[in-house]
Amino acid sequence: MDGRDGDSQNNVSIYFHLQKSPSCYVCNGYYGSCFDEHICQTCHLFLFSEELTHNVPDHVQVTMGVEDGDSGNDEPADSFYNGFQRPVQDVPSDAPGDQAGPSQDLARRLQLLSEMSVPRPQSFDGDTDYFQELPPEVLLTVFSYLDDFSLWCVSKVCTRWEQLLRSHIPQTTWRRLAVKCWPLFEPYKTFFDWYYISSSMISSSSCISCVRRMFNHPHPKCQENVWRRRRLRHEVKNLRFDPPEGIRAIFLDSLWCHLQATIIGPAGSPFEGGKFFLYIQIPYSYPMTPPVVRFLTKIFHPNVSRHGDIGLDSLHSNWSLALTIAKVLISIQSLLTDPFCDVCMEPDIARLYNNDRKTYNTIARYWTHRYAMNDVLHWSN
């Protein structure tokens, strides 16, 4: 075996290790455990806002005339831009009508940071495992106040709680969780262990916090403009009746702020056979500002970060009013077969793609097999 083969095996072992993170890659474990995620909860709080981006304050809200048959793709009138820069600029905290400005948001974040940074006090008798001693009846009573997603999180605290919930929580609850979080998931067989299905899908995601946000559907506090509604109505119709090949999309809420999409791995690529889930947040300033698009499914790709963010210029600096959700998804699909490595989200993966394509393809296929084929592999036995 020559030196090149040895380097390839080392690369395989290094990148296989990326499937689980021993610590947060931002703070390197300074703020605590990341629970096998790539980023801890504290860093996620500061890097990724809980609200939809580019919220437009009340005093710059845009109101259009009576709705007509317009598809929403036309350039808006000049009056649309009055008091409105492109892109939308943040308004100072002392602006009139801004009830939750940056100062209040900063105070809330600092409070949450303080709560997560201070160690929890021990119980009155000095036993840190106080909750472990509670009888099952008391635990089930406490758990009954939790929503479906919180129940799943509680089941991952310890083996005892997992066994307790799996034996007392009906399968309809876990099925409801899977359907709400993954409405585009279509297994090839009829299954009964919906807890296992939900766990497998969540474990295949890049960020559990983003899955929770998709489950809760938070909405911005500003008002919607009519032009956005007309534009999205036209896009929803096209996605439903004439979707691009290998792409599906469905809105998760009635306000059209949260959307889930799937992209089938292109044939001939290392992602062939995989179904990759994406989470899309559409701000109220759309289409003036781009949507926020992230991969929910873990993927080994130079232009997709470990958190699922996509390095596509049309989603950032080169956003155009002519772009639609369908066109963005088509661009992401083509990016799977033709990565752009000059400027990318994961430079280490880009170097592997340029220098050792065989190893890159091997690792990408492994990740696709493990994380993007839940509808086939995990329940085929």
Residue pairs with C-beta under 8 A, 6 or more apart in sequence:
7 356
8 356
8 358
8 359
11 352
11 356
11 359
11 363
12 359
12 362
12 363
15 300
15 349
15 352
15 359
15 363
16 363
16 366
18 300
18 306
19 298
19 367
19 370
20 36
21 34
21 36
21 37
21 38
21 306
22 29
23 29
23 33
23 34
23 40
24 30
24 31
24 34
24 37
24 38
24 39
24 40
24 43
25 38
25 39
25 306
26 39
26 40
26 43
26 47
27 40
27 42
27 43
29 40
31 40
31 41
31 42
31 43
31 116
31 117
32 40
32 42
32 116
33 40
34 40
34 41
35 156
35 208
37 207
37 208
37 209
38 206
38 207
38 306
38 307
39 47
39 207
39 306
39 307
41 116
41 209
42 113
42 116
42 117
44 207
44 209
45 109
45 112
45 113
45 116
46 109
46 113
48 209
48 210
48 307
50 213
50 218
51 218
51 220
51 221
52 218
52 219
52 220
52 257
52 281
52 282
52 283
52 284
52 292
53 281
53 283
53 289
53 292
54 87
54 88
54 283
54 285
54 288
54 289
55 220
55 221
55 222
55 283
55 284
55 285
56 62
56 84
56 88
56 222
56 284
56 285
57 91
57 95
57 97
57 98
57 222
58 97
58 98
58 222
58 223
59 83
59 91
59 95
59 96
59 97
60 83
60 84
60 88
60 91
61 222
61 223
61 225
62 76
62 80
62 84
62 225
62 227
63 225
63 226
64 80
64 225
64 226
64 227
65 226
67 226
67 229
67 230
70 230
71 230
71 231
71 234
72 227
72 228
72 229
72 230
72 231
72 232
72 233
72 234
72 235
72 287
73 231
73 234
73 321
73 322
75 321
76 227
80 227
84 288
86 288
87 288
87 289
88 285
88 288
88 289
90 102
91 98
91 101
92 98
92 101
92 102
93 101
93 102
93 103
93 104
94 101
95 101
99 221
100 221
122 128
123 130
127 133
131 139
132 158
132 160
136 164
136 168
139 161
139 164
140 164
140 168
143 151
143 154
143 165
146 154
147 215
148 173
148 174
148 176
148 177
148 180
148 215
149 177
149 181
149 211
149 212
149 215
149 216
151 165
151 169
151 173
151 177
152 174
152 177
152 195
152 198
152 199
152 202
153 208
154 161
154 165
155 161
155 162
155 165
155 166
155 195
156 162
165 195
166 195
169 195
171 192
171 193
171 194
171 195
174 194
174 195
174 197
174 198
175 194
177 194
177 198
177 215
178 185
178 194
178 197
178 198
178 201
179 185
180 215
181 198
181 201
181 202
181 211
181 214
181 215
182 201
182 260
182 277
183 250
183 252
183 260
184 248
184 250
184 260
184 261
184 262
184 277
185 197
185 201
185 374
185 375
186 375
187 197
187 375
187 379
188 375
188 376
189 379
189 380
191 197
191 379
196 378
197 374
197 378
197 379
200 374
200 378
201 374
202 208
202 211
204 297
204 298
204 370
204 371
204 372
204 374
205 211
205 277
205 296
205 297
205 298
205 308
206 294
206 295
206 296
206 297
206 298
206 306
206 307
206 308
207 294
207 307
207 308
210 279
210 294
210 296
210 307
210 308
211 296
214 252
214 258
214 260
214 279
214 296
217 252
217 253
217 257
217 258
219 253
219 255
219 257
220 257
220 283
220 284
222 284
223 284
224 255
224 284
225 284
228 284
228 285
228 286
228 287
229 256
231 286
231 287
232 256
232 282
232 286
235 324
235 325
235 326
236 251
236 256
238 324
238 326
239 249
239 325
239 326
243 249
243 326
244 326
244 329
244 330
244 333
246 263
246 264
246 266
246 333
247 261
247 262
247 263
247 264
247 326
247 329
247 330
247 333
248 261
248 262
249 259
249 260
249 261
249 262
249 280
249 325
249 326
249 329
250 259
250 260
250 261
251 258
251 259
252 258
252 259
252 260
256 282
257 281
257 282
257 283
257 284
258 279
258 280
258 281
258 282
259 279
259 280
259 281
259 282
259 291
259 325
260 277
260 278
260 279
260 280
260 296
261 277
261 278
261 280
261 325
261 329
262 275
262 276
262 277
262 278
263 275
263 276
263 278
263 329
263 332
263 333
263 336
264 274
264 275
264 276
265 271
265 272
265 273
265 274
265 275
265 276
265 336
265 368
265 372
266 272
266 333
266 336
266 337
268 337
269 336
269 337
270 360
270 361
270 362
270 364
270 365
270 368
271 299
271 336
271 364
271 365
271 368
271 372
272 368
273 368
273 369
273 372
273 373
273 376
274 297
274 368
274 369
274 371
274 372
274 373
275 297
275 372
275 373
275 374
275 375
276 295
276 296
276 297
276 299
276 372
277 295
277 296
277 297
278 293
278 294
278 295
278 296
278 297
278 329
278 332
279 293
279 294
279 296
279 308
280 291
280 292
280 293
280 294
280 325
281 291
281 292
282 291
282 325
283 289
283 291
283 292
287 321
287 323
288 321
289 319
290 314
290 315
290 316
290 319
290 323
290 328
291 315
291 325
291 328
293 310
293 312
293 315
293 328
293 332
294 307
294 308
294 309
294 310
295 304
295 308
295 310
296 308
297 371
297 372
298 308
298 367
298 371
298 372
299 364
299 367
299 368
299 371
299 372
300 349
300 360
300 363
300 364
300 366
300 367
300 368
301 335
301 336
301 339
301 346
301 349
301 364
302 311
302 339
302 340
302 341
302 344
302 345
302 346
302 347
302 349
302 350
302 353
303 310
303 311
303 312
303 335
303 339
303 340
303 344
303 345
303 346
304 310
304 311
304 345
304 346
305 311
305 345
305 346
306 346
309 345
310 332
310 335
310 345
311 340
311 343
311 344
311 345
312 328
312 331
312 332
312 335
314 320
314 323
314 328
314 331
315 328
339 350
339 353
341 350
341 353
341 354
344 350
349 360
352 359
352 360
352 363
353 360
369 377
